[in-house]
Amino acid sequence: MSTTRTRRRLGLRITRLRERKGWTQQELADRADMHQTYLCGVENGKRNCTIDVLDRIAEALGKSIGDLFAS
């Protein structure tokens, strides 16, 4: 699987988890201590983020990093 496809799938999963909570990108970005435009890039598969960033997103969502990759 290409890295671009993996980033897109990860971004879609993050978007779905965020939307289930009824949060905007800004709300998740604030909770994960990052800028909204950076989170937008992650959700759109354009950012190749670090494990630390994924950890902050997962924690903000109340999930594990592994949950971000679950189907």
N, C-alpha and C positions, 0 to 999 in steps of 0.2 A: 504494500500500500504506500502511495507517495506521501511525503510529509505534508504537502499542501492539503491532500484529502484528509489526512489525520487531523490537521489543525481545523479544518472546516467541521468535521464531525465533533470534535471537542467543543468548538465554539457553539455549535447547535445545541449540544447537550447542556452547556452552561446557560444558554438563552432559555431553554425549556425549564430548567430548574429555577431560574430567576423569575420567569413568568408564572410558574406555579405558586410562588410566594406573593405574586402580585406586585413585585418591585419593578421600578424603572431601572435603566442602566445606571443612572445617577445614584440611586439608593444602594445598589450593590457596590458600585465603585466606592462610595463613602464608607461602607461597612468593611470593604476589603483594602481600604487605604490606598487607593489609586485614582488616577484621573479618569473621568468618564470616557474620554476619547481613546485612552489606552484599552479600557475594557471593551469598547466598541470594536477595536481592532482584533482583540482576542475572540470575541463572539463572531466576527466575520471571517475568522481564519487567516487574517493578514499578519498577526503578530506571532512570533515564535517565542513564547514566554518561558520564563525559567520555572523551575520546580517551586521556588519560593513564591512566585506570583500565583501559581496554581494552588499552593497551600493556603494563601490568603483568601483566594476566591472560595475554595472548598470550605474553609472555616467559616467564612461569612455566610455561606449557604447552609451550614450545619451538616456538612457532608465530609467524607474522606476524599483524598485525591483519587483513589480508586473508583469512587462513585462517579467522578467526573467522566470516566472512560467507560462506564457501564452502558449497556444498550437500553 
